[in-house]
Amino acid sequence: MSTAPQLVVHRDKELMAQAAAARLITKIVDAQAARGSASVVLTGGRNGNGLLAALGTSPARDAIDWSRLDLWWGDERFLPEGDPDRNVTQAREALLDSVPLDPARVHAMPASDGPFGIDADTAAEAYAIQLAKAAQPENHSEAPSFDVLLLGVGPDTHVASLFPELPAVRETERMVVGVHGAPKPPPTRISLTLPAIRSAREVWLLAAGEDKAQAVAMALSGAGEIQAPAAGARGRSRTLWLLDAAAASQLPREMYPPASA
């Protein structure tokens, strides 16, 4: 059973990205020391890519054994391979192309011009099979116990491609689903579900900017996960909200951690 969400509030989005990158490096190094390898689920968007860019410029990045890191994605825009709007394309530009990863351990979600064509549902099933193959018996799930699963929080409280009230956020069995009719382009996507997200040891939710303040306040105020998907994103051992001051501006002051500035 996961504990209550923890909050860390930084002065601005640049400091938030740098601090989150430092925190992620430490977590990956610790996991590799403990278990030999580490697994991280990446997120797209300005905050996810900002974190990756900050990690790329960190002098501590070489502490990671990149060959023993598995990378997964929380969601993907169902577009052709190499499309600039795909999360994996943006992640490669921000960081992945500049570090010595094992290509076999970079688990990108299928593209719309891949082996499954434009069938996002079949592509989602194939990704679920990949997750199940990587899961260990002790994970008690059809997805691995990821060390860290990163999520950006949308202004409407969506996480991954789980949008309020849409069928994907109501999924309770499958680990990965095709998303159709998303309210922001492109309409067709692939996404981990809440059960897959909750298989992670730690879930980190990233939000920066005034446009995220209402979503953060709603998700942390006891809203239901169907109306506010971010409220349903939690880790097995830790749920961490990494915010800048603007995104935290509508939270009651008593929710701020004592050390936040």
C-alpha positions in Angstrom: 0.0 0.0 0.0 1.5 3.3 -1.0 1.9 6.2 1.4 0.4 9.6 1.1 1.8 11.9 -1.6 5.0 13.8 -0.8 5.5 17.3 -2.2 8.7 19.1 -3.1 8.2 22.7 -4.3 11.0 24.5 -6.2 11.4 28.2 -7.0 11.0 27.8 -10.8 10.8 25.2 -13.5 14.6 25.3 -14.3 15.5 24.6 -10.7 12.8 21.9 -10.6 14.3 20.2 -13.7 17.8 20.3 -12.3 16.8 19.0 -8.9 14.6 16.2 -10.4 17.5 15.2 -12.6 19.8 14.9 -9.6 17.2 13.0 -7.7 16.7 10.6 -10.7 20.5 10.0 -11.1 20.7 9.0 -7.4 17.7 6.7 -7.7 19.1 4.9 -10.7 22.6 4.5 -9.2 21.1 3.1 -6.0 18.9 0.7 -7.9 21.8 -0.5 -10.0 23.9 -1.0 -6.8 21.1 -3.0 -5.2 19.8 -5.1 -8.1 22.3 -4.8 -10.9 20.0 -2.8 -13.2 17.4 -0.1 -13.0 14.2 0.6 -14.9 12.6 4.0 -15.5 9.4 5.0 -17.3 9.8 8.3 -19.2 7.2 10.9 -19.9 7.0 13.5 -22.6 6.0 17.1 -22.5 7.9 20.2 -21.5 8.6 19.0 -18.0 9.6 15.4 -18.9 11.9 16.7 -21.7 13.2 19.5 -19.4 14.3 16.8 -16.9 16.1 14.8 -19.5 17.9 17.8 -20.9 19.0 18.7 -17.3 20.1 15.2 -16.8 22.2 15.4 -19.9 24.1 18.4 -18.7 24.6 17.1 -15.2 28.2 16.2 -14.3 26.8 13.3 -12.3 25.3 11.6 -15.3 28.3 9.4 -15.8 27.7 7.8 -12.4 24.9 5.8 -14.2 25.8 2.6 -15.9 23.7 3.3 -19.0 24.1 -0.2 -20.4 22.2 -1.5 -17.3 19.2 0.8 -17.6 15.8 -0.2 -19.0 13.7 2.7 -20.4 10.0 2.4 -21.0 7.4 5.0 -21.8 4.2 6.0 -20.0 2.4 6.9 -23.3 3.1 7.7 -26.9 1.5 9.6 -29.7 0.6 7.1 -32.3 2.5 8.7 -35.2 5.1 7.5 -37.7 8.6 6.6 -36.5 10.8 9.7 -36.2 7.8 12.1 -36.1 9.0 15.1 -34.1 5.8 15.0 -31.9 6.6 11.4 -30.7 7.8 11.3 -27.1 10.6 8.9 -28.0 11.8 11.3 -30.8 11.9 14.2 -28.3 13.6 12.0 -25.6 16.3 11.0 -28.1 17.1 14.6 -28.9 17.0 15.7 -25.3 19.3 12.9 -23.9 19.1 9.4 -25.2 21.2 9.8 -28.4 24.1 11.3 -26.2 24.4 8.4 -23.7 25.6 4.8 -24.2 22.3 2.9 -23.8 21.8 -0.7 -24.8 19.3 -0.4 -27.7 17.7 -3.7 -26.6 16.8 -2.0 -23.3 15.1 1.0 -24.9 11.5 0.0 -25.1 9.8 2.5 -27.3 6.1 2.1 -28.0 5.1 1.1 -31.5 4.8 3.7 -34.2 1.8 4.0 -36.6 4.0 2.9 -39.5 5.3 -0.1 -37.6 4.4 -3.8 -37.7 0.9 -3.2 -36.5 0.0 -0.5 -38.9 -2.6 2.0 -37.8 -4.1 -0.4 -35.3 -3.3 1.3 -32.0 -5.1 -1.4 -30.0 -3.0 -4.2 -31.3 0.1 -2.1 -30.9 -0.9 -1.5 -27.2 -1.4 -5.3 -26.7 2.1 -5.9 -28.1 3.6 -3.4 -25.6 1.7 -5.1 -22.8 3.3 -8.4 -23.8 6.8 -6.7 -23.6 5.9 -5.5 -20.1 4.7 -9.0 -19.0 7.9 -10.6 -20.3 10.0 -8.1 -18.2 7.9 -8.6 -15.1 9.3 -10.9 -12.4 7.2 -13.3 -10.2 7.9 -11.1 -7.2 6.4 -8.1 -9.0 2.8 -9.6 -8.5 1.8 -7.7 -11.6 1.8 -8.0 -15.4 4.2 -5.1 -15.5 7.7 -4.7 -13.9 8.1 -2.9 -10.6 9.7 0.1 -12.2 12.2 1.9 -10.0 10.8 5.3 -11.1 7.8 6.1 -13.3 7.7 9.7 -14.4 4.5 11.5 -15.3 3.7 15.0 -16.4 0.5 16.5 -15.2 -1.7 18.2 -17.8 -3.8 21.3 -17.1 -6.9 19.1 -17.2 -5.2 16.7 -14.7 -4.4 14.0 -17.3 -1.4 11.8 -16.9 0.2 9.7 -19.6 -2.7 9.7 -22.1 -5.3 9.0 -19.5 -7.8 11.9 -19.9 -10.6 12.7 -17.5 -13.8 10.6 -18.0 -12.4 8.7 -21.1 -12.5 4.9 -21.3 -8.7 4.5 -20.8 -8.8 6.0 -17.2 -11.5 3.5 -16.3 -9.4 0.5 -17.3 -8.8 -1.9 -14.4 -7.4 -5.0 -16.0 -5.1 -4.3 -19.0 -1.7 -2.7 -18.6 -1.6 -0.8 -21.9 -4.5 0.5 -24.1 -5.0 2.3 -27.3 -6.5 5.7 -26.8 -9.0 7.1 -29.3 -10.5 10.6 -29.5 -8.0 12.2 -27.1 -9.1 15.9 -26.5 -5.6 17.2 -27.6 -3.9 16.2 -30.8 -3.1 13.7 -32.0 -6.3 11.9 -31.1 -4.8 8.4 -31.3 -2.3 7.4 -28.7 -1.0 4.4 -26.6 -0.9 4.6 -22.9 -0.1 2.7 -19.7 -3.2 2.3 -17.5 -3.5 3.2 -13.8 -2.9 -0.5 -12.9 0.4 -0.4 -14.8 1.4 3.0 -13.3 0.7 1.6 -9.8 3.1 -1.3 -10.4 6.0 1.2 -10.0 8.0 1.4 -6.8 8.0 5.2 -7.1 5.7 7.5 -9.1 7.0 11.0 -9.6 4.5 13.6 -11.0 6.0 16.7 -12.6 4.2 20.0 -12.9 5.5 23.5 -13.5 3.7 26.7 -14.5 0.6 28.7 -13.6 -1.4 26.7 -16.1 -0.9 23.6 -14.0 -1.9 25.1 -10.6 -5.6 24.3 -10.8 -4.9 20.7 -11.9 -2.4 20.2 -9.0 -4.8 21.5 -6.4 -7.7 19.4 -7.8 -5.6 16.2 -7.9 -4.3 16.7 -4.3 -7.6 17.7 -2.8 -9.3 14.3 -2.8 -10.7 14.4 -6.3 -11.6 11.0 -7.9 -9.3 9.4 -10.5 -12.0 9.3 -13.2 -12.4 13.1 -13.0 -8.7 13.8 -12.1 -6.5 11.0 -13.4 -3.4 12.4 -11.7 -5.2 11.6 -8.4 -5.0 7.9 -9.2 -1.3 7.9 -10.0 0.6 6.5 -7.1 3.6 4.3 -6.4 3.9 1.2 -4.3 6.4 2.7 -1.9 6.4 6.4 -2.8 4.4 9.0 -4.6 6.3 12.2 -5.2 5.0 15.5 -6.6 7.8 17.7 -8.0 6.4 21.2 -8.5 7.5 24.7 -9.1 6.1 27.6 -7.1 3.7 28.6 -9.8 2.2 25.1 -10.1 1.8 24.9 -6.3 0.3 28.3 -6.0 -3.3 27.1 -5.4 -2.4 24.6 -2.8 -3.2 25.4 0.9 0.0 26.4 2.6 -0.3 23.6 5.1 0.3 21.1 2.3 3.7 22.6 1.6 6.7 20.6 3.0 8.6 22.5 5.7 11.7 22.8 3.6 10.1 24.2 0.5 11.1 27.7 -0.6 
